[in-house]
Amino acid sequence: MAALPPFPWLPGLLRSNSGKAWCRTALARDVSLEDSVSTVARQLAAAGEADLALVFASSSYASDLQRLLPLLRLKLKARHWLGCVGGGVVGTDATGVAHELEQEPALSVTLLHLPGAELLPFAIDTTELPDLDGPAEPWRALVGDAAKADSSLLLLVDPACNAVNDLINGLDYAFADGVKVGGIACPHSSSHGSLLFNDQVREGAVGCLIGGAWAIEPVLAQGCRPIGPVLEVEQAQRNVVLEVSDGELRRSPVAALQAILSDLTQDEREQVKNALFLGVGRSDFSLANLQQTPSAFLVRNLIGVDPRNGAVAVGERMRVGQKVQFQLRDGDASRQEGRQLLAALASRQGQEQEPLLALLFACLGRGQGLYGEADGDVSLCQDAFAGLPISGVFCNGEIGPLGGTTHLHGYTASWGFLVPRPIPAAKGD
């Protein structure tokens, strides 16, 4: 791990107060890395010096990845550089149209000038994390002691990291009032990491705290719809659910599912074979709230069935008393959910908090595989926010909040909208 200069957080905390905020984007799909860099440089030639550059590269460039940031920094100017490798990239081209480019060479670069922003980029060695049962201060020190607890946090994690959940939980502990969005970069066959930070390729985790006059507004779209009733867990061992109840009726999860299947259409029964999940209800929601608010469920994989007793294994630690509901994932449900969530955000934000940029961290299982056509998620966003630049990456796992707690998700679109926020006046002003 390269040594950091003394007080590495100091330059990042200096606010950029000059001029009006701007966002410039570029998207290239050339086969060679050099040609893609030249393409984005031409598209961004008129941009001035940025406060933050976000770079998302497809894994097609993995063997040349260590050359990417040095090449870009020769042609473009930015104080901080951050990004990662993805299974695909999201970007906005020279005509202002956003695209999701999957399984092809692609490079997305976004330059941001953010007057009044407090930016604190960080890189974390995830092999030595603080104790989750200890104080919050060591977790804050990972990203800089001057960081404010309500700063928004953009987080990118290398796929080789084996402590992702500990990292997310620790940062949630240290920055309880701040929104956190991001994702896990995609693996590749080269010997170096998958993260981009200033002029380096890194492992572990990298990110940027964003505070001052700017914040991230999250939207989490899990792309599922519930089937059957809300059930209660009656018996569980670690991540295995042994028995559930529906009112007075108690039975195994498989028996409960068999009863649900009888009410489904033939097409839905076919979907169950490949697209069945379990929604785990948040503990702070009542049964009535869970029935009325599908997004209150944290959607988790079903990873196994025991035919002897009808138990199911879930990608989440389970406990007695939790509310659960089976979920189906399909393109129509994802479109409907995404459209509703994005439209709701657009109506809340209004003109005073109009976003400058939308960041999308999408699961590799979304895109054309989910929607049957390209640009499924970005088209929903551009319907709600006409002309808004969009950038991002297809991830190996998505990071975003649900019910005030940050989670690692799968098959999800985790959105982060960069919005202005008023800075509270000092007392006596």
NUTOR-925190 format. One record per residue (C-alpha): residue in one letter; chain; x, y, z. Coordinates in nm, 3 decimals. Layout:
<rs>
['A'; 'A'; [X; Y; Z]];
...
</rs>
This chain:
<rs>
['M'; 'A'; [0.000; 0.000; 0.000]];
['A'; 'A'; [0.150; 0.334; -0.104]];
['A'; 'A'; [0.225; 0.580; 0.172]];
['L'; 'A'; [-0.018; 0.871; 0.192]];
['P'; 'A'; [0.107; 1.229; 0.231]];
['P'; 'A'; [0.065; 1.402; 0.568]];
['F'; 'A'; [-0.290; 1.525; 0.627]];
['P'; 'A'; [-0.427; 1.374; 0.302]];
['W'; 'A'; [-0.773; 1.503; 0.385]];
['L'; 'A'; [-0.676; 1.870; 0.389]];
['P'; 'A'; [-0.686; 1.946; 0.015]];
['G'; 'A'; [-1.017; 1.768; -0.022]];
['L'; 'A'; [-1.184; 1.979; 0.246]];
['L'; 'A'; [-1.103; 2.307; 0.076]];
['R'; 'A'; [-1.423; 2.427; -0.079]];
['S'; 'A'; [-1.454; 2.524; -0.441]];
['N'; 'A'; [-1.655; 2.846; -0.430]];
['S'; 'A'; [-1.597; 2.989; -0.776]];
['G'; 'A'; [-1.860; 3.007; -1.046]];
['K'; 'A'; [-2.166; 2.797; -1.116]];
['A'; 'A'; [-2.191; 2.422; -1.070]];
['W'; 'A'; [-2.150; 2.214; -1.384]];
['C'; 'A'; [-2.139; 1.853; -1.497]];
['R'; 'A'; [-1.976; 1.733; -1.820]];
['T'; 'A'; [-1.997; 1.374; -1.940]];
['A'; 'A'; [-1.835; 1.166; -2.210]];
['L'; 'A'; [-1.885; 0.811; -2.335]];
['A'; 'A'; [-1.654; 0.606; -2.560]];
['R'; 'A'; [-1.679; 0.254; -2.695]];
['D'; 'A'; [-1.352; 0.216; -2.885]];
['V'; 'A'; [-1.177; -0.120; -2.881]];
['S'; 'A'; [-0.842; 0.018; -2.764]];
['L'; 'A'; [-0.793; 0.206; -2.438]];
['E'; 'A'; [-0.594; 0.484; -2.605]];
['D'; 'A'; [-0.870; 0.547; -2.859]];
['S'; 'A'; [-1.136; 0.559; -2.587]];
['V'; 'A'; [-0.929; 0.808; -2.387]];
['S'; 'A'; [-0.890; 1.024; -2.699]];
['T'; 'A'; [-1.264; 1.005; -2.763]];
['V'; 'A'; [-1.364; 1.123; -2.415]];
['A'; 'A'; [-1.092; 1.390; -2.421]];
['R'; 'A'; [-1.240; 1.535; -2.741]];
['Q'; 'A'; [-1.590; 1.533; -2.593]];
['L'; 'A'; [-1.465; 1.708; -2.277]];
['A'; 'A'; [-1.221; 1.946; -2.445]];
['A'; 'A'; [-1.424; 2.254; -2.351]];
['A'; 'A'; [-1.457; 2.160; -1.984]];
['G'; 'A'; [-1.257; 2.352; -1.729]];
['E'; 'A'; [-1.085; 2.213; -1.423]];
['A'; 'A'; [-1.317; 1.986; -1.228]];
['D'; 'A'; [-1.338; 1.921; -0.857]];
['L'; 'A'; [-1.414; 1.551; -0.906]];
['A'; 'A'; [-1.374; 1.312; -1.199]];
['L'; 'A'; [-1.568; 0.984; -1.200]];
['V'; 'A'; [-1.429; 0.713; -1.428]];
['F'; 'A'; [-1.602; 0.383; -1.506]];
['A'; 'A'; [-1.431; 0.137; -1.740]];
['S'; 'A'; [-1.546; -0.197; -1.875]];
['S'; 'A'; [-1.346; -0.507; -1.788]];
['S'; 'A'; [-1.239; -0.522; -2.154]];
['Y'; 'A'; [-0.967; -0.273; -2.060]];
['A'; 'A'; [-0.853; -0.461; -1.747]];
['S'; 'A'; [-0.511; -0.557; -1.883]];
['D'; 'A'; [-0.437; -0.189; -1.959]];
['L'; 'A'; [-0.611; -0.048; -1.652]];
['Q'; 'A'; [-0.294; 0.084; -1.486]];
['R'; 'A'; [-0.246; 0.318; -1.782]];
['L'; 'A'; [-0.598; 0.461; -1.776]];
['L'; 'A'; [-0.578; 0.736; -1.514]];
['P'; 'A'; [-0.231; 0.859; -1.618]];
['L'; 'A'; [-0.357; 0.890; -1.978]];
['L'; 'A'; [-0.672; 1.074; -1.873]];
['R'; 'A'; [-0.482; 1.309; -1.642]];
['L'; 'A'; [-0.261; 1.416; -1.932]];
['K'; 'A'; [-0.567; 1.538; -2.122]];
['L'; 'A'; [-0.818; 1.644; -1.854]];
['K'; 'A'; [-0.790; 1.841; -1.532]];
['A'; 'A'; [-0.955; 1.743; -1.203]];
['R'; 'A'; [-0.854; 1.771; -0.838]];
['H'; 'A'; [-0.976; 1.421; -0.748]];
['W'; 'A'; [-1.017; 1.105; -0.954]];
['L'; 'A'; [-1.234; 0.809; -0.857]];
['G'; 'A'; [-1.379; 0.506; -1.032]];
['C'; 'A'; [-1.373; 0.133; -1.095]];
['V'; 'A'; [-1.402; -0.152; -1.343]];
['G'; 'A'; [-1.747; -0.289; -1.424]];
['G'; 'A'; [-1.911; -0.565; -1.621]];
['G'; 'A'; [-2.060; -0.277; -1.820]];
['V'; 'A'; [-2.069; 0.099; -1.793]];
['V'; 'A'; [-2.336; 0.365; -1.784]];
['G'; 'A'; [-2.269; 0.698; -1.946]];
['T'; 'A'; [-2.410; 0.996; -2.132]];
['D'; 'A'; [-2.289; 1.062; -2.484]];
['A'; 'A'; [-2.212; 1.389; -2.662]];
['T'; 'A'; [-2.579; 1.433; -2.762]];
['G'; 'A'; [-2.700; 1.408; -2.401]];
['V'; 'A'; [-2.846; 1.058; -2.435]];
['A'; 'A'; [-2.765; 0.805; -2.163]];
['H'; 'A'; [-2.674; 0.445; -2.244]];
['E'; 'A'; [-2.606; 0.117; -2.065]];
['L'; 'A'; [-2.318; -0.056; -2.246]];
['E'; 'A'; [-2.284; -0.421; -2.147]];
['Q'; 'A'; [-2.023; -0.678; -2.240]];
['E'; 'A'; [-1.833; -0.449; -2.474]];
['P'; 'A'; [-1.537; -0.208; -2.449]];
['A'; 'A'; [-1.667; 0.118; -2.300]];
['L'; 'A'; [-1.540; 0.413; -2.097]];
['S'; 'A'; [-1.758; 0.663; -1.910]];
['V'; 'A'; [-1.603; 0.982; -1.769]];
['T'; 'A'; [-1.786; 1.253; -1.574]];
['L'; 'A'; [-1.635; 1.585; -1.463]];
['L'; 'A'; [-1.800; 1.778; -1.180]];
['H'; 'A'; [-1.749; 2.134; -1.063]];
['L'; 'A'; [-1.922; 2.174; -0.727]];
['P'; 'A'; [-1.908; 2.524; -0.570]];
['G'; 'A'; [-1.945; 2.502; -0.194]];
['A'; 'A'; [-1.869; 2.131; -0.183]];
['E'; 'A'; [-1.661; 1.966; 0.085]];
['L'; 'A'; [-1.497; 1.668; -0.084]];
['L'; 'A'; [-1.299; 1.412; 0.108]];
['P'; 'A'; [-1.168; 1.127; -0.110]];
['F'; 'A'; [-1.038; 0.820; 0.072]];
['A'; 'A'; [-0.878; 0.480; 0.016]];
['I'; 'A'; [-0.916; 0.200; 0.272]];
['D'; 'A'; [-0.708; -0.111; 0.335]];
['T'; 'A'; [-0.992; -0.355; 0.408]];
['T'; 'A'; [-0.762; -0.627; 0.543]];
['E'; 'A'; [-0.741; -0.443; 0.878]];
['L'; 'A'; [-1.075; -0.295; 0.977]];
['P'; 'A'; [-1.166; -0.163; 1.324]];
['D'; 'A'; [-1.375; -0.362; 1.569]];
['L'; 'A'; [-1.749; -0.328; 1.509]];
['D'; 'A'; [-1.802; -0.354; 1.885]];
['G'; 'A'; [-1.558; -0.070; 1.955]];
['P'; 'A'; [-1.598; 0.309; 1.936]];
['A'; 'A'; [-1.687; 0.494; 1.614]];
['E'; 'A'; [-1.371; 0.706; 1.605]];
['P'; 'A'; [-1.145; 0.444; 1.438]];
['W'; 'A'; [-1.403; 0.404; 1.162]];
['R'; 'A'; [-1.414; 0.779; 1.106]];
['A'; 'A'; [-1.036; 0.784; 1.095]];
['L'; 'A'; [-1.044; 0.546; 0.797]];
['V'; 'A'; [-1.179; 0.826; 0.579]];
['G'; 'A'; [-1.032; 1.126; 0.763]];
['D'; 'A'; [-1.080; 1.264; 1.111]];
['A'; 'A'; [-1.225; 1.589; 0.972]];
['A'; 'A'; [-1.518; 1.410; 0.806]];
['K'; 'A'; [-1.864; 1.522; 0.913]];
['A'; 'A'; [-2.114; 1.263; 1.029]];
['D'; 'A'; [-2.388; 1.381; 0.791]];
['S'; 'A'; [-2.176; 1.376; 0.475]];
['S'; 'A'; [-2.296; 1.163; 0.186]];
['L'; 'A'; [-2.063; 0.880; 0.097]];
['L'; 'A'; [-1.981; 0.732; -0.242]];
['L'; 'A'; [-1.826; 0.386; -0.188]];
['L'; 'A'; [-1.658; 0.148; -0.434]];
['V'; 'A'; [-1.524; -0.190; -0.317]];
['D'; 'A'; [-1.282; -0.431; -0.485]];
['P'; 'A'; [-1.432; -0.778; -0.552]];
['A'; 'A'; [-1.142; -0.941; -0.364]];
['C'; 'A'; [-1.254; -0.776; -0.039]];
['N'; 'A'; [-1.389; -1.042; 0.199]];
['A'; 'A'; [-1.522; -0.797; 0.457]];
['V'; 'A'; [-1.777; -0.597; 0.256]];
['N'; 'A'; [-2.059; -0.625; 0.509]];
['D'; 'A'; [-1.828; -0.534; 0.798]];
['L'; 'A'; [-1.709; -0.231; 0.604]];
['I'; 'A'; [-2.063; -0.116; 0.526]];
['N'; 'A'; [-2.178; -0.170; 0.885]];
['G'; 'A'; [-1.877; 0.014; 1.024]];
['L'; 'A'; [-1.923; 0.315; 0.798]];
['D'; 'A'; [-2.295; 0.318; 0.884]];
['Y'; 'A'; [-2.193; 0.322; 1.250]];
['A'; 'A'; [-1.947; 0.607; 1.201]];
['F'; 'A'; [-2.161; 0.816; 0.964]];
['A'; 'A'; [-2.512; 0.732; 1.079]];
['D'; 'A'; [-2.667; 1.046; 0.929]];
['G'; 'A'; [-2.505; 1.018; 0.588]];
['V'; 'A'; [-2.641; 0.846; 0.277]];
['K'; 'A'; [-2.414; 0.577; 0.130]];
['V'; 'A'; [-2.437; 0.449; -0.228]];
['G'; 'A'; [-2.200; 0.254; -0.450]];
['G'; 'A'; [-2.111; -0.097; -0.549]];
['I'; 'A'; [-1.861; -0.378; -0.578]];
['A'; 'A'; [-1.641; -0.358; -0.885]];
['C'; 'A'; [-1.619; -0.656; -1.119]];
['P'; 'A'; [-1.339; -0.914; -1.113]];
['H'; 'A'; [-1.100; -0.967; -1.402]];
['S'; 'A'; [-0.805; -1.190; -1.491]];
['S'; 'A'; [-0.528; -0.931; -1.446]];
['S'; 'A'; [-0.311; -0.929; -1.133]];
['H'; 'A'; [-0.405; -0.580; -1.010]];
['G'; 'A'; [-0.715; -0.448; -0.837]];
['S'; 'A'; [-1.036; -0.309; -0.986]];
['L'; 'A'; [-1.051; 0.036; -0.824]];
['L'; 'A'; [-0.932; 0.372; -0.958]];
['F'; 'A'; [-0.805; 0.638; -0.719]];
['N'; 'A'; [-0.617; 0.949; -0.836]];
['D'; 'A'; [-0.341; 0.794; -1.052]];
['Q'; 'A'; [-0.349; 0.445; -0.899]];
['V'; 'A'; [-0.521; 0.111; -0.941]];
['R'; 'A'; [-0.610; -0.021; -0.597]];
['E'; 'A'; [-0.770; -0.304; -0.401]];
['G'; 'A'; [-0.969; -0.265; -0.079]];
['A'; 'A'; [-1.216; 0.023; -0.100]];
['V'; 'A'; [-1.215; 0.379; -0.229]];
['G'; 'A'; [-1.469; 0.654; -0.215]];
['C'; 'A'; [-1.549; 1.015; -0.149]];
['L'; 'A'; [-1.742; 1.192; 0.124]];
['I'; 'A'; [-1.950; 1.474; -0.019]];
['G'; 'A'; [-2.067; 1.750; 0.212]];
['G'; 'A'; [-2.107; 2.123; 0.238]];
['A'; 'A'; [-2.342; 2.254; -0.028]];
['W'; 'A'; [-2.395; 1.912; -0.192]];
['A'; 'A'; [-2.546; 1.578; -0.095]];
['I'; 'A'; [-2.654; 1.246; -0.245]];
['E'; 'A'; [-3.023; 1.159; -0.259]];
['P'; 'A'; [-3.070; 0.779; -0.287]];
['V'; 'A'; [-3.324; 0.568; -0.473]];
['L'; 'A'; [-3.315; 0.189; -0.435]];
['A'; 'A'; [-3.506; -0.022; -0.689]];
['Q'; 'A'; [-3.501; -0.395; -0.611]];
['G'; 'A'; [-3.705; -0.498; -0.914]];
['C'; 'A'; [-3.937; -0.748; -0.745]];
['R'; 'A'; [-4.307; -0.782; -0.674]];
['P'; 'A'; [-4.458; -0.975; -0.384]];
['I'; 'A'; [-4.659; -1.295; -0.423]];
['G'; 'A'; [-4.872; -1.452; -0.153]];
['P'; 'A'; [-4.934; -1.327; 0.201]];
['V'; 'A'; [-4.689; -1.177; 0.449]];
['L'; 'A'; [-4.567; -1.463; 0.668]];
['E'; 'A'; [-4.402; -1.470; 1.009]];
['V'; 'A'; [-4.094; -1.676; 1.089]];
['E'; 'A'; [-4.174; -1.923; 1.367]];
['Q'; 'A'; [-3.851; -2.129; 1.364]];
['A'; 'A'; [-3.510; -2.036; 1.225]];
['Q'; 'A'; [-3.147; -2.141; 1.261]];
['R'; 'A'; [-2.890; -1.892; 1.134]];
['N'; 'A'; [-2.990; -1.838; 0.768]];
['V'; 'A'; [-3.236; -2.130; 0.747]];
['V'; 'A'; [-3.611; -2.079; 0.790]];
['L'; 'A'; [-3.775; -2.395; 0.925]];
['E'; 'A'; [-4.132; -2.286; 0.987]];
['V'; 'A'; [-4.356; -1.989; 0.903]];
['S'; 'A'; [-4.709; -1.892; 0.995]];
['D'; 'A'; [-4.998; -1.721; 0.821]];
['G'; 'A'; [-5.234; -1.627; 1.102]];
['E'; 'A'; [-5.302; -1.944; 1.298]];
['L'; 'A'; [-5.171; -2.172; 1.024]];
['R'; 'A'; [-4.811; -2.292; 1.076]];
['R'; 'A'; [-4.617; -2.490; 0.815]];
['S'; 'A'; [-4.284; -2.519; 0.639]];
['P'; 'A'; [-4.180; -2.244; 0.393]];
['V'; 'A'; [-4.202; -2.492; 0.104]];
['A'; 'A'; [-4.558; -2.587; 0.202]];
['A'; 'A'; [-4.649; -2.217; 0.221]];
['L'; 'A'; [-4.500; -2.165; -0.126]];
['Q'; 'A'; [-4.691; -2.461; -0.270]];
['A'; 'A'; [-5.016; -2.301; -0.152]];
['I'; 'A'; [-4.916; -1.974; -0.317]];
['L'; 'A'; [-4.833; -2.145; -0.648]];
['S'; 'A'; [-5.190; -2.267; -0.685]];
['D'; 'A'; [-5.307; -1.905; -0.723]];
['L'; 'A'; [-5.044; -1.804; -0.981]];
['T'; 'A'; [-5.075; -1.801; -1.358]];
['Q'; 'A'; [-4.879; -2.048; -1.570]];
['D'; 'A'; [-4.633; -1.774; -1.669]];
['E'; 'A'; [-4.578; -1.684; -1.305]];
['R'; 'A'; [-4.515; -2.047; -1.216]];
['E'; 'A'; [-4.247; -2.056; -1.485]];
['Q'; 'A'; [-4.088; -1.745; -1.337]];
['V'; 'A'; [-4.077; -1.910; -0.996]];
['K'; 'A'; [-3.827; -2.162; -1.135]];
['N'; 'A'; [-3.562; -1.896; -1.198]];
['A'; 'A'; [-3.670; -1.568; -1.038]];
['L'; 'A'; [-3.796; -1.645; -0.686]];
['F'; 'A'; [-3.664; -1.447; -0.388]];
['L'; 'A'; [-3.759; -1.383; -0.027]];
['G'; 'A'; [-3.840; -1.039; 0.108]];
['V'; 'A'; [-3.730; -0.993; 0.467]];
['G'; 'A'; [-3.934; -0.728; 0.648]];
['R'; 'A'; [-3.771; -0.445; 0.835]];
['S'; 'A'; [-3.812; -0.480; 1.209]];
['D'; 'A'; [-3.942; -0.125; 1.250]];
['F'; 'A'; [-4.244; -0.183; 1.022]];
['S'; 'A'; [-4.576; -0.321; 1.138]];
['L'; 'A'; [-4.759; -0.589; 0.940]];
['A'; 'A'; [-4.995; -0.325; 0.796]];
['N'; 'A'; [-4.702; -0.111; 0.681]];
['L'; 'A'; [-4.531; -0.411; 0.521]];
['Q'; 'A'; [-4.846; -0.501; 0.330]];
['Q'; 'A'; [-4.881; -0.145; 0.200]];
['T'; 'A'; [-4.509; -0.078; 0.137]];
['P'; 'A'; [-4.334; -0.348; -0.068]];
['S'; 'A'; [-4.007; -0.152; -0.058]];
['A'; 'A'; [-3.998; -0.214; 0.317]];
['F'; 'A'; [-3.879; -0.567; 0.237]];
['L'; 'A'; [-3.510; -0.637; 0.192]];
['V'; 'A'; [-3.502; -0.879; -0.102]];
['R'; 'A'; [-3.265; -1.173; -0.053]];
['N'; 'A'; [-3.166; -1.481; -0.254]];
['L'; 'A'; [-3.312; -1.822; -0.179]];
['I'; 'A'; [-3.000; -2.037; -0.185]];
['G'; 'A'; [-3.128; -2.384; -0.098]];
['V'; 'A'; [-3.417; -2.609; -0.006]];
['D'; 'A'; [-3.421; -2.910; 0.227]];
['P'; 'A'; [-3.676; -3.153; 0.076]];
['R'; 'A'; [-3.686; -3.354; 0.399]];
['N'; 'A'; [-3.850; -3.085; 0.608]];
['G'; 'A'; [-3.943; -2.808; 0.361]];
['A'; 'A'; [-3.694; -2.558; 0.506]];
['V'; 'A'; [-3.530; -2.289; 0.291]];
['A'; 'A'; [-3.188; -2.128; 0.320]];
['V'; 'A'; [-3.179; -1.751; 0.268]];
['G'; 'A'; [-2.896; -1.511; 0.188]];
['E'; 'A'; [-2.952; -1.334; 0.519]];
['R'; 'A'; [-2.935; -1.426; 0.885]];
['M'; 'A'; [-3.292; -1.494; 1.000]];
['R'; 'A'; [-3.463; -1.475; 1.336]];
['V'; 'A'; [-3.795; -1.577; 1.489]];
['G'; 'A'; [-4.063; -1.309; 1.458]];
['Q'; 'A'; [-3.944; -1.160; 1.131]];
['K'; 'A'; [-4.202; -1.093; 0.861]];
['V'; 'A'; [-4.121; -1.242; 0.520]];
['Q'; 'A'; [-4.288; -1.257; 0.180]];
['F'; 'A'; [-4.199; -1.445; -0.138]];
['Q'; 'A'; [-4.103; -1.218; -0.428]];
['L'; 'A'; [-4.085; -1.256; -0.808]];
['R'; 'A'; [-3.838; -1.061; -1.016]];
['D'; 'A'; [-3.925; -0.960; -1.372]];
['G'; 'A'; [-3.883; -0.674; -1.615]];
['D'; 'A'; [-4.240; -0.544; -1.583]];
['A'; 'A'; [-4.219; -0.527; -1.203]];
['S'; 'A'; [-3.882; -0.355; -1.226]];
['R'; 'A'; [-4.010; -0.096; -1.474]];
['Q'; 'A'; [-4.314; -0.019; -1.261]];
['E'; 'A'; [-4.113; 0.010; -0.940]];
['G'; 'A'; [-3.839; 0.220; -1.099]];
['R'; 'A'; [-4.088; 0.454; -1.266]];
['Q'; 'A'; [-4.276; 0.512; -0.940]];
['L'; 'A'; [-3.966; 0.567; -0.728]];
['L'; 'A'; [-3.800; 0.806; -0.973]];
['A'; 'A'; [-4.118; 1.003; -1.033]];
['A'; 'A'; [-4.166; 1.037; -0.656]];
['L'; 'A'; [-3.813; 1.173; -0.619]];
['A'; 'A'; [-3.864; 1.420; -0.905]];
['S'; 'A'; [-4.179; 1.556; -0.741]];
['R'; 'A'; [-4.004; 1.592; -0.404]];
['Q'; 'A'; [-3.694; 1.767; -0.532]];
['G'; 'A'; [-3.852; 2.051; -0.729]];
['Q'; 'A'; [-3.643; 2.322; -0.893]];
['E'; 'A'; [-3.449; 2.430; -0.584]];
['Q'; 'A'; [-3.290; 2.087; -0.546]];
['E'; 'A'; [-3.275; 1.984; -0.910]];
['P'; 'A'; [-3.010; 1.711; -0.946]];
['L'; 'A'; [-2.685; 1.784; -1.125]];
['L'; 'A'; [-2.606; 1.416; -1.196]];
['A'; 'A'; [-2.756; 1.071; -1.150]];
['L'; 'A'; [-2.524; 0.784; -1.056]];
['L'; 'A'; [-2.642; 0.430; -1.128]];
['F'; 'A'; [-2.491; 0.120; -0.969]];
['A'; 'A'; [-2.675; -0.168; -1.135]];
['C'; 'A'; [-2.651; -0.542; -1.090]];
['L'; 'A'; [-2.500; -0.747; -1.371]];
['G'; 'A'; [-2.831; -0.935; -1.375]];
['R'; 'A'; [-3.025; -0.627; -1.483]];
['G'; 'A'; [-2.979; -0.455; -1.818]];
['Q'; 'A'; [-3.089; -0.646; -2.128]];
['G'; 'A'; [-3.113; -0.971; -1.933]];
['L'; 'A'; [-3.393; -0.824; -1.720]];
['Y'; 'A'; [-3.566; -0.587; -1.962]];
['G'; 'A'; [-3.510; -0.765; -2.292]];
['E'; 'A'; [-3.376; -0.442; -2.442]];
['A'; 'A'; [-3.095; -0.194; -2.385]];
['D'; 'A'; [-3.106; 0.114; -2.159]];
['G'; 'A'; [-3.393; -0.010; -1.942]];
['D'; 'A'; [-3.301; 0.170; -1.620]];
['V'; 'A'; [-3.155; 0.489; -1.770]];
['S'; 'A'; [-3.462; 0.541; -1.990]];
['L'; 'A'; [-3.680; 0.540; -1.678]];
['C'; 'A'; [-3.454; 0.801; -1.521]];
['Q'; 'A'; [-3.456; 1.025; -1.827]];
['D'; 'A'; [-3.835; 1.005; -1.836]];
['A'; 'A'; [-3.844; 1.143; -1.481]];
['F'; 'A'; [-3.550; 1.384; -1.519]];
['A'; 'A'; [-3.533; 1.500; -1.879]];
['G'; 'A'; [-3.180; 1.589; -1.989]];
['L'; 'A'; [-3.014; 1.481; -1.663]];
['P'; 'A'; [-2.664; 1.335; -1.717]];
['I'; 'A'; [-2.630; 0.975; -1.596]];
['S'; 'A'; [-2.315; 0.775; -1.529]];
['G'; 'A'; [-2.234; 0.456; -1.345]];
['V'; 'A'; [-2.139; 0.094; -1.368]];
['F'; 'A'; [-2.270; -0.263; -1.368]];
['C'; 'A'; [-2.162; -0.412; -1.035]];
['N'; 'A'; [-2.096; -0.738; -0.858]];
['G'; 'A'; [-2.316; -0.617; -0.572]];
['E'; 'A'; [-2.489; -0.286; -0.507]];
['I'; 'A'; [-2.468; -0.065; -0.198]];
['G'; 'A'; [-2.761; 0.147; -0.089]];
['P'; 'A'; [-2.992; 0.232; 0.202]];
['L'; 'A'; [-3.321; 0.072; 0.293]];
['G'; 'A'; [-3.510; 0.204; 0.592]];
['G'; 'A'; [-3.219; 0.411; 0.722]];
['T'; 'A'; [-2.968; 0.124; 0.716]];
['T'; 'A'; [-2.717; 0.060; 0.437]];
['H'; 'A'; [-2.713; -0.289; 0.285]];
['L'; 'A'; [-2.532; -0.488; 0.019]];
['H'; 'A'; [-2.789; -0.587; -0.244]];
['G'; 'A'; [-2.819; -0.808; -0.551]];
['Y'; 'A'; [-3.024; -0.764; -0.871]];
['T'; 'A'; [-3.077; -0.402; -0.765]];
['A'; 'A'; [-3.046; -0.056; -0.915]];
['S'; 'A'; [-2.890; 0.170; -0.651]];
['W'; 'A'; [-2.925; 0.532; -0.761]];
['G'; 'A'; [-2.748; 0.834; -0.616]];
['F'; 'A'; [-2.866; 1.180; -0.726]];
['L'; 'A'; [-2.620; 1.462; -0.664]];
['V'; 'A'; [-2.829; 1.753; -0.535]];
['P'; 'A'; [-2.757; 2.097; -0.387]];
['R'; 'A'; [-2.847; 2.155; -0.027]];
['P'; 'A'; [-2.853; 2.474; 0.178]];
['I'; 'A'; [-2.573; 2.517; 0.428]];
['P'; 'A'; [-2.720; 2.605; 0.770]];
['A'; 'A'; [-2.635; 2.955; 0.880]];
['A'; 'A'; [-2.405; 2.991; 1.179]];
['K'; 'A'; [-2.565; 3.093; 1.505]];
['G'; 'A'; [-2.590; 3.468; 1.536]];
['D'; 'A'; [-2.599; 3.526; 1.158]];
</rs>
